Amino acid sequence: MSNAFLRDVYITAAGAFLPGQPINNEQMETRLGLVGGQQSRYRRRVLKANGIEGRHYAIDEAGRQTHLNEELAAEAVRAAVARRGIDLESVQMLSLGTTLGDTLMPGFASMVHGRLGGAPMECVSASGVCASGMTAFRAAYNAVRTGDHEVAVAGASELASAMMRGSRFEKESELAPERSETDASFQYFNADFLRWMLSDGAGAVVLEGQPARSGLSLRVEWVTNTSYAHKYETCMYLGTSRPRGPRVGATYLSYPDISQA
């Protein structure tokens, strides 16, 4: 499409939601749980490198999950829409990204739309791990830029704590007879590394074809999203034991029941 038929796109409001009170680095492992009853050998090293001092988890002090991923996203969308001063019925497109939704289907954006209410709207669900949010943003940006929609909401939400609990890593810690051998394995380091990097939260923005009459609006100059999956090996994955060469029999759908998967 010629640029003559495209219009500028503006971020006219933003919203965010973080579950619970922030916890410090010394509280993290207690909240997530130990692996194999032992403290991580890598926690302090990873935290020193990443510089993170506080974070939020959708887990209470008793270890109970407090929010669904879709609830985090819905709260962020509500915050963005409220800050813009419009109602949900004005939103024509909801484009959301997440690494892992609460359900395998339907799509994440549809689940959030169902929770939010509002009017009929286009829903786009993006799932690309770290690129999920920007993929969702680009879809909404393009829809507004081409004039398909006047008001779109784009956002991203992550409930990483659901996958970072110590109980999820028990089998990983049993890969070698001796814990020291397991700790030294590259696979175990990759898994343990993520526990001290990721946490929970959501953010959303309102996108429109013109700036708001009052307050700050940011014009989006450009957005690009390019995959190099054809050149590089898979780095982050779930649901397969052969990420670099998936085949029949090596995905979570290949097992007769979920407990075996």
N, C-alpha and C positions, 0 to 999 in steps of 0.2 A: 504494500500500500504506500502511495506517495505521502511524503511528509505534509503535503498541502492539505490532506484530509485528516491529519492527526492534530490533537490538541494537547496543550500542557496539562499535566496532572499535578495536583497539590496534596500534600499531607496536611489536613486541616485540624486533626486532633489525634491524640495518642492516649492509650490507657495501659495499665499493667496490673497484675495481681500476683502477690507472693504469699504462699500459705504459711500460717503460724508465725511465731516469733523467730528472729534470726538466731542461729546457734553458732558458737565459735568452733574452732578447729579441734579443741580438746573434747568437745561433746559429740563430734561426728560419729566416731566408731561405736559409741554407746547407743546412739540413735539408730544407726544402720544395723548393728549387730556384728559380733565377731565371726570370723570364718574358722571353723574347726576349733573353736574355743580359744584361739590365740590372736594376739594383736598383729596387725599388718607390719611387715618389715619395711614397706615402701611408703607408708602414709606421710611421715614427716618429710621425707625426701621430696615427694611429689608436691606437698603443700608449700614447701620452701621455694620450689621452682615456679609454681603457678601464682603465688602471692595472694591467693584468696584467704580472707580472714573471717568471713562470715557467710552464711548461706541459709536457705529456707528448704525445709522438707515437709511434705504432706504426711508426716508421721508424728504422732504425739509421743509423750514421754514414756507411755506404756507400750510403744511399738505398733500402735494401731494406725492404719491408713485413715487420713482425715478427709481427703478429697479425691474425686475422680479427675482424670486429665481434662475431660470435657468441662468440668466445673471450673477449673483454672482458666480455661480459654473463655468460657462464658462470662466470667467476672471481668476479664480484661476487655472483652468486647463491650460489655455494659459501661465500663469506665470510659472507654474511648468515645462511645456514642453520647454519653452524658456530658462529657467535656465539650463535645461539639455542639451540644444544645439541640440535638434532634432526637427523634424517637426511633425505635427499631423498625417501625413500618416504613421508614424512609430508606432503609438499606436495601439495595437491589442485588447485591452480590456479597457472599461470605466466602472468603478464600483463606483457608487455614492449613498450616503445616504442623506436623508432629512426627517424631521418630516412631512412636508406638502408641496407638490409640487404646482406649479401654476395651474395645471390641475389635475383632478381626473384620467385621462388617456390620452395619453399613459404614460409609465413609465418615471420617472424623468431623468434617464440617457439617454433615447432615445431622450427626448426633448433637452437635453444639446448637445448630439451628432449632432442633426439636426442643432443646432445653431453654433457649432464649425466647422462642415465640417470634412475633413480628409478622410480616407479610410473606407471601410466596417470594422466593428469591433464588438466584443461581448459587449453587454450592460447589466449591472446588476443594478437594482434599489432596494435599501434597505430602508425600512421605519419602524423604531423601536424606535422613539423618541430619547432619549439620546444615545441609542446604534446604531443608524443608521450608523454613520460614521465608527465605528469599524467593523460593520457587512460588510459594503462595502469593507473595507480594507482587511478583512480576505478572502473574495471571490477572490479579486485580488491576494493576497498573495498565496493562494492555487493554482490558475491558473498558476502562474509563477513557483511555487515550483515543480509542477508536470510536467512542461515542455509544458503545453498547449499553453502558450504564452511567448514570449520573453520580451515584453514591455507592461506593464499595468499601467493605471492611476487610483488611488483610491482617493476619496475625500468626503467631506461633505459640505453642504450648508444649511443655515437657514435664513428665512425671518420672524423672529418672530414678527416683528413690525406689520405685516399685521393682526395678530390676537390679538395684544396687544393694539390696539387703544381704546380710551375711549368709542367710540360709540359701540364697541363690547360688552361692559359690562353694557349697559344701562338696559337691561332686568334683569340682575343679581342684579342690585341695587334696583330693584322694587320687589324683592322677599318678603320683609316685608314692612308693612305700614310705619314704622319708620326707617329712615336711620340707627339709632344706633343699631336697632335689626339686620339689614342686615349686618352691619360691624362686629357684634359679631358672626355671623354665621361662622362655620368652612368652609363651601362651598365658601363663599365670600372671606374669607382670602386666601384660596388656589388660587383662581382666581386672586386676587389682588397681591398676593405674586409674581406670575410669571411675572407681568408687570415690576417689578424692578430687575428681574434676567436676563431676556433674551434680546438679541439684534440681529443684522444682520451681516452676514459675511460668507466667504467660504474659504476652504483650500483644497489643493490637493497635492499628492505625486506621483512620478514616481517610479515604482517597476520594477526591472530587476533581471535576474538570475546571474549577475556578477557585480562587482563594476565598476563604471565609471573609465576611464583611468586617469582622472584628477579631482581634487576637492574631497570633502568629500562624502563618501558613508557609510551608516549605515546598518549593517547586522541585519535583523529581527531575533531575537532569538526564539520567539514563539508568537503565538496569540491564544487566546481562547475566546469563546463566549458561554455562558451557560444561558439558560432561567430557571427561577423559577416561571413561571406563574402559574404552577399547585399548588404552595404553598401559594402564596401571592395575595391579592386583587389588582385589577386594581387601579393605582394611577393617571396616566395622560391619558386623553381620549378626543376625539372629535367625534361627530356624533351619540351619543346615550344618552338617559336619564337613562339608566340602565347598567352602565359599569360592575357591579359585577354580572349581570345576564341578558345579552342581550336576547331579545325575539322578535318575530315577532310583529311589531307595535311600537317598541321602538328604531328604528334607523332612521337616516336622510332619508333613502330610503323608509321608511314606509309612508311618507307624500305625498299627491297628488301634491304639488308644493313646490318649494324651499323656498318661503317666509314663509310658515308654518313651515318648518323644522328649 
